[in-house]
């Protein structure tokens, strides 16, 4: 499995020159069967990263630019009546892909957001009473503007909870940005990128991730972190049981990324902030849209709970 992970990382970095931690977070979501929310400004490499992931696993990549006039059918698909056969034929929407980039998800109406998030959660869509399965692996990389670029329809906590991790790519460091400027990776470079692993290998890696050992002491550690979040004055809404499960699954994927078949406390800590900050609500209403403040609270929770020995 480690050979496949190294191949994936190396392949992605042929065209994506940004923070390696961002690549590991996408890989974490891929192994954990989760989805990633990127809160970032335009032009920092989100499309390149998502496309590189899709091409590296030999999968299909689709991109949706979310807009205020978008309907659920524009995302999940629609049944079309065929005059010649006098039957309805299902026309799949862009959600039927292995990697889907949903750009500016907070600019589209709640009904359309819900249709996408239901597909993410169920791995299928239901149209006219018929369920249509989405091929696995399936990962959604959704972006939303930072709070200073207010979207028209911000995601509520119940929908944010569907994302395994929330993170930001940020601006590249000086060396990486100079490399981008000098080499100017083109669409040709992306198009020419060859798969590093097969979809079947990814499915096997996901099964291995599910089977990663999580000791009772680690489960207790995660439960204590969740309990702590529910009993501090800074938060009006702490971590749910689903949130605790997300922390555990992200920890399993992190262990596999580090070539282990068991979870240690450092695996829990690795993505704890990214797995929890978007699932909690602050007591101070002025901090609701302040991702950095919520990340700091999550980090404080992590530091306040004793690490199991």
C-alpha positions as CSV (number, residue, x, y, z in Angstrom):
1,X,0.0,0.0,0.0
2,X,2.8,2.4,0.8
3,X,4.3,2.0,-2.7
4,X,0.9,3.1,-4.1
5,X,0.7,6.1,-1.8
6,X,4.2,7.2,-2.8
7,X,3.4,6.9,-6.4
8,X,0.2,9.0,-5.9
9,X,2.1,11.7,-4.1
10,X,4.9,11.9,-6.7
11,X,2.4,11.9,-9.5
12,X,0.4,14.7,-8.1
13,X,3.4,16.8,-7.4
14,X,4.4,16.7,-11.0
15,X,1.7,19.3,-11.7
16,X,0.7,20.7,-8.2
17,X,3.5,22.6,-6.6
18,X,1.7,23.7,-3.4
19,X,1.7,22.6,0.2
20,X,2.4,18.8,0.5
21,X,0.0,18.8,3.5
22,X,-2.9,19.7,1.2
23,X,-2.1,16.7,-0.9
24,X,-2.1,14.5,2.2
25,X,-5.5,15.8,3.2
26,X,-7.0,15.0,-0.1
27,X,-5.4,11.5,0.1
28,X,-6.8,11.2,3.6
29,X,-10.3,11.9,2.4
30,X,-9.8,9.5,-0.5
31,X,-8.7,6.6,1.7
32,X,-11.4,7.4,4.3
33,X,-14.2,7.7,1.7
34,X,-14.7,11.3,2.8
35,X,-15.1,14.6,1.2
36,X,-13.0,17.8,1.4
37,X,-14.2,21.4,1.8
38,X,-11.6,24.0,0.7
39,X,-12.2,27.6,2.0
40,X,-9.9,29.6,-0.2
41,X,-9.5,32.6,-2.5
42,X,-9.5,32.0,-6.3
43,X,-6.3,31.1,-8.1
44,X,-4.3,29.0,-5.6
45,X,-4.5,25.6,-7.4
46,X,-7.7,24.0,-6.3
47,X,-8.7,22.8,-9.8
48,X,-5.2,21.6,-10.5
49,X,-5.1,19.6,-7.3
50,X,-8.5,18.0,-7.8
51,X,-7.8,17.2,-11.5
52,X,-4.4,15.7,-10.6
53,X,-6.0,13.4,-8.0
54,X,-8.6,12.2,-10.6
55,X,-6.0,11.6,-13.3
56,X,-3.6,9.9,-10.8
57,X,-6.2,7.3,-9.9
58,X,-7.3,6.8,-13.5
59,X,-10.8,8.2,-12.7
60,X,-13.2,10.6,-14.2
61,X,-12.9,14.3,-13.2
62,X,-15.8,16.7,-13.4
63,X,-16.1,20.3,-12.3
64,X,-19.2,22.3,-11.5
65,X,-19.2,26.1,-11.2
66,X,-22.0,26.6,-8.7
67,X,-24.2,29.6,-9.5
68,X,-27.4,31.2,-7.9
69,X,-29.6,30.0,-10.8
70,X,-28.4,26.3,-10.7
71,X,-31.0,23.6,-10.2
72,X,-30.6,20.2,-8.5
73,X,-31.0,18.6,-12.0
74,X,-27.9,20.5,-13.1
75,X,-25.9,18.6,-10.6
76,X,-27.4,15.1,-10.2
77,X,-29.0,14.6,-13.6
78,X,-32.5,14.3,-15.0
79,X,-34.9,11.9,-16.7
80,X,-35.5,12.7,-20.4
81,X,-38.5,11.5,-22.3
82,X,-37.5,9.8,-25.5
83,X,-40.2,10.3,-28.2
84,X,-39.0,7.4,-30.4
85,X,-39.0,4.8,-27.6
86,X,-41.7,6.5,-25.5
87,X,-39.6,5.8,-22.4
88,X,-37.7,8.0,-19.9
89,X,-34.0,7.8,-20.1
90,X,-31.7,8.9,-17.3
91,X,-29.1,11.5,-18.2
92,X,-26.5,11.5,-15.4
93,X,-25.3,14.9,-14.0
94,X,-21.7,15.8,-13.3
95,X,-21.9,14.3,-9.8
96,X,-21.4,10.9,-11.5
97,X,-17.6,11.1,-11.4
98,X,-14.8,9.8,-9.3
99,X,-13.5,13.2,-8.4
100,X,-15.9,16.2,-8.5
101,X,-14.8,19.8,-7.9
102,X,-17.8,21.9,-6.8
103,X,-16.6,25.5,-7.1
104,X,-18.1,28.1,-4.8
105,X,-20.7,25.8,-3.2
106,X,-22.0,28.7,-1.1
107,X,-23.2,30.6,-4.2
108,X,-25.9,28.0,-5.1
109,X,-29.4,27.7,-3.5
110,X,-30.1,25.4,-0.6
111,X,-32.1,22.9,-2.7
112,X,-29.1,22.4,-5.0
113,X,-26.7,22.2,-2.1
114,X,-28.8,19.6,-0.5
115,X,-29.0,17.5,-3.7
116,X,-25.2,17.4,-3.9
117,X,-24.7,16.8,-0.2
118,X,-27.3,13.9,-0.3
119,X,-25.3,12.3,-3.2
120,X,-22.1,12.7,-1.2
121,X,-23.7,11.1,1.9
122,X,-25.5,8.2,0.2
123,X,-23.2,7.6,-2.8
124,X,-26.3,7.5,-5.0
125,X,-29.1,9.8,-6.3
126,X,-32.8,9.0,-6.5
127,X,-34.8,10.4,-9.5
128,X,-38.4,9.5,-10.2
129,X,-38.2,6.8,-7.5
130,X,-35.2,5.1,-9.1
131,X,-31.9,5.0,-7.3
132,X,-28.7,5.4,-9.3
133,X,-25.4,4.4,-7.7
134,X,-22.3,6.6,-8.1
135,X,-19.2,4.6,-9.0
136,X,-16.6,4.3,-6.3
137,X,-14.2,5.7,-5.3
138,X,-16.1,9.0,-5.1
139,X,-14.7,12.2,-3.6
140,X,-16.1,15.7,-3.7
141,X,-13.7,18.6,-3.3
142,X,-16.0,21.6,-2.7
143,X,-14.8,25.2,-2.4
144,X,-16.4,28.2,-0.7
145,X,-15.2,31.8,-0.5
146,X,-13.8,33.0,2.8
147,X,-16.1,35.0,5.1
148,X,-14.8,38.2,3.6
149,X,-16.2,37.2,0.2
150,X,-19.7,36.4,1.6
151,X,-21.5,33.8,-0.5
152,X,-25.2,34.1,-1.2
153,X,-26.2,30.9,0.5
154,X,-23.7,29.9,3.3
155,X,-23.8,26.2,4.2
156,X,-25.5,25.5,7.6
157,X,-23.8,23.4,10.2
158,X,-25.8,20.3,9.4
159,X,-24.5,20.3,5.8
160,X,-20.9,21.3,6.7
161,X,-21.0,18.2,8.9
162,X,-21.0,16.0,5.7
163,X,-17.4,17.0,4.9
164,X,-14.7,14.9,6.5
165,X,-12.2,17.7,6.5
166,X,-12.2,21.5,6.0
167,X,-8.9,23.2,5.1
168,X,-7.3,26.0,3.1
169,X,-4.6,25.6,0.5
170,X,-3.3,29.1,1.3
171,X,-0.8,30.9,-0.9
172,X,2.3,28.9,-1.8
173,X,5.7,29.6,-0.2
174,X,8.2,31.7,-2.2
175,X,10.0,28.7,-3.7
176,X,6.8,27.0,-4.8
177,X,5.4,30.2,-6.3
178,X,8.6,30.9,-8.2
179,X,8.5,27.4,-9.6
180,X,4.9,27.9,-10.8
181,X,5.9,31.2,-12.4
182,X,8.9,29.7,-14.1
183,X,7.4,26.4,-15.2
184,X,3.8,27.6,-15.7
185,X,2.2,24.1,-15.5
186,X,-0.2,24.0,-18.4
187,X,-3.4,22.1,-19.2
188,X,-1.2,19.9,-21.4
189,X,0.8,18.8,-18.4
190,X,-2.5,17.8,-16.6
191,X,-3.8,16.1,-19.7
192,X,-0.6,14.1,-20.1
193,X,-0.5,13.0,-16.5
194,X,-0.8,9.2,-16.4
195,X,-2.5,7.2,-13.7
196,X,-0.2,6.1,-10.8
197,X,-2.7,3.5,-9.5
198,X,-6.0,2.0,-10.7
199,X,-9.4,2.6,-9.3
200,X,-9.4,-1.1,-8.1
201,X,-6.3,-0.4,-6.1
202,X,-7.9,2.6,-4.5
203,X,-10.9,0.5,-3.5
204,X,-8.6,-2.0,-1.9
205,X,-6.8,0.7,0.0
206,X,-10.1,2.0,1.3
207,X,-10.9,-1.5,2.6
208,X,-7.5,-1.7,4.3
209,X,-8.1,1.8,5.8
210,X,-11.5,0.5,7.3
211,X,-9.6,-2.4,8.8
212,X,-6.9,-0.3,10.5
213,X,-6.8,-1.1,14.2
214,X,-8.1,1.5,16.6
215,X,-7.3,0.6,20.3
216,X,-9.7,1.2,23.1
217,X,-7.3,3.8,24.5
218,X,-7.5,5.7,21.2
219,X,-11.3,5.5,21.1
220,X,-11.4,6.8,24.7
221,X,-9.1,9.7,23.7
222,X,-11.4,10.7,20.8
223,X,-14.4,10.5,23.0
224,X,-12.8,12.7,25.6
225,X,-12.0,15.3,22.9
226,X,-15.6,15.2,21.8
227,X,-16.8,15.5,25.4
228,X,-14.5,18.4,26.1
229,X,-15.9,20.3,23.1
230,X,-19.4,20.0,24.6
231,X,-18.4,21.5,27.9
232,X,-16.5,24.7,27.2
233,X,-18.0,28.2,27.2
234,X,-16.5,29.1,23.9
235,X,-18.9,26.7,22.0
236,X,-22.7,26.6,21.9
237,X,-22.5,23.4,19.8
238,X,-19.8,20.8,20.4
239,X,-18.6,17.8,18.4
240,X,-21.4,15.3,17.6
241,X,-21.0,11.5,17.5
242,X,-20.7,11.7,13.7
243,X,-17.9,14.2,14.2
244,X,-16.1,11.8,16.6
245,X,-16.5,9.1,14.0
246,X,-15.0,11.4,11.4
247,X,-12.0,12.0,13.6
248,X,-11.5,8.3,14.0
249,X,-11.8,7.6,10.3
250,X,-9.3,10.4,9.4
251,X,-6.9,8.9,12.0
252,X,-7.2,5.5,10.3
253,X,-6.4,7.0,6.9
254,X,-3.5,9.0,8.4
255,X,-2.0,5.8,9.9
256,X,-2.2,4.2,6.5
257,X,-0.5,7.2,4.9
258,X,2.3,6.7,7.4
259,X,2.6,3.0,6.6
260,X,1.0,1.6,9.8
261,X,-2.0,-0.7,10.3
262,X,-2.8,0.8,13.7
263,X,-3.7,4.2,15.0
264,X,-1.5,6.2,17.4
265,X,-2.4,9.5,19.2
266,X,-0.4,11.5,16.7
267,X,-2.7,10.3,13.9
268,X,-5.7,11.7,15.8
269,X,-4.0,15.0,16.3
270,X,-2.8,15.3,12.6
271,X,-6.1,16.3,11.2
272,X,-8.1,16.9,14.3
273,X,-8.6,20.7,13.6
274,X,-9.4,20.1,10.0
275,X,-11.9,17.4,10.9
276,X,-13.7,19.3,13.7
277,X,-13.6,23.1,13.3
278,X,-16.4,23.2,10.8
279,X,-18.7,21.0,12.9
280,X,-18.8,23.3,16.0
281,X,-20.7,26.5,16.6
282,X,-19.2,29.3,18.7
283,X,-21.0,31.0,21.6
284,X,-20.0,34.4,20.2
285,X,-22.3,35.1,17.2
286,X,-19.6,37.3,15.7
287,X,-17.3,34.3,15.2
288,X,-19.8,32.1,13.3
289,X,-18.1,32.9,9.9
290,X,-14.6,33.1,11.4
291,X,-12.9,29.8,10.4
292,X,-9.6,30.8,12.0
293,X,-11.2,31.4,15.4
294,X,-12.9,28.0,15.3
295,X,-9.7,26.3,14.3
296,X,-8.0,28.0,17.3
297,X,-10.7,26.7,19.6
298,X,-10.3,23.2,18.1
299,X,-6.6,23.4,18.7
300,X,-7.1,24.5,22.3
301,X,-9.4,21.5,22.8
302,X,-6.7,19.2,21.4
303,X,-4.0,20.6,23.7
304,X,-6.3,20.4,26.8
305,X,-6.9,16.7,26.8
306,X,-4.2,14.3,28.0
307,X,-2.7,12.1,25.3
308,X,-2.8,8.4,26.1
309,X,0.5,6.7,26.8
